[in-house]
Amino acid sequence: MPTKEKDIFNIDGKQVKLDELIKTYKKSKSQKRVRSKAEIKRNNEQKLKPYQAELIKLQKHLEDTNQKMIILFEGRDAAGKGGTIRRVTRYMDEKHYRVVALGKPTEQQKSQWFYQKYVQQFPHAGEIVLFDRSWYNRAMVESVFDFCTKKEYGDFMNGVKGFENDLVRQGIILVKLYYSVTKAEQARRFARRKNDPLRQWKLSEIDLQAQDRWDDFTITKYNMIKQTHSHNAPWTIIRSNDKQLARLESMKVILNSVDYEGRDEHLNYSLNPDVVISGAREIEIMDAQVTSTGKFIG
């Protein structure tokens, strides 16, 4: 089909077809989108840096005072735990922190005291240990998928407060973070993992069932927070639909848990109430949901 004369334009002395103009425009728009995303990501990472610098000071303070710190990262699958851990530790001294992500228990571990495999990973003086999932696996995943017996679950729920009280009494600084996303956001992140070859390794068999078992996880979360939130070892809930805000607020929670030397008083350490919720407040919110709608929302 011959090109109509009106579909050809003279640009700087060159004859350019309309379809070529459209193709060039779309390519330029796509490149701008990519640049814009990269700039947003770069700006977000820059906003974290002052707090990452404070985390280095906190780490040095723990080293100088021979204190021990444990941070638990719990929550829904694809809630952003791993990404937050990477940002928290990015500039820390590798000699004085460890990230622990334990796999499926061995037969030998199954025969041991439940906490033994975790205690073996506990920090020495001046060290921070970050658990990417922790002993609360028993209260969440193991309970939902029947990987433990009802007695094992009950023993854990009845004993974990005492276990954590002992840790705190012995001087360990214990921070418990629970990351919470909406069902729709979790589904979006799962779809991205499924379609991205660089992220497919993150998608486990448990992940594939998380959406179908959403309500089961919600009830289990409610019971866990309600029964294991305490004055000595409180839960902090992080709303993590916005990953950037979740990472920033997580850093603030960690920094606020230690009175360390050299704190930059010009930084804002106040917590965003739309992102950070105490365990006690989360239970109030979930109770209100049941009262008004007859069920938990998330």
Secondary structure as UniProt FT lines:
FT   HELIX           5..7
FT   STRAND          8..11
FT   TURN            12..13
FT   STRAND          14..17
FT   HELIX           18..65
FT   STRAND          68..75
FT   TURN            77..78
FT   HELIX           81..89
FT   TURN            90..91
FT   HELIX           94..96
FT   STRAND          97..100
FT   HELIX           107..110
FT   TURN            114..115
FT   HELIX           116..119
FT   TURN            120..121
FT   TURN            125..126
FT   STRAND          128..132
FT   HELIX           135..137
FT   TURN            138..140
FT   HELIX           141..144
FT   TURN            145..146
FT   HELIX           150..169
FT   TURN            170..171
FT   STRAND          172..180
FT   HELIX           183..195
FT   TURN            197..199
FT   HELIX           200..202
FT   HELIX           205..210
FT   TURN            211..213
FT   HELIX           214..228
FT   STRAND          235..239
FT   HELIX           243..256
FT   TURN            261..262
FT   TURN            265..266
FT   TURN            273..275
FT   STRAND          276..278
FT   HELIX           279..293
//
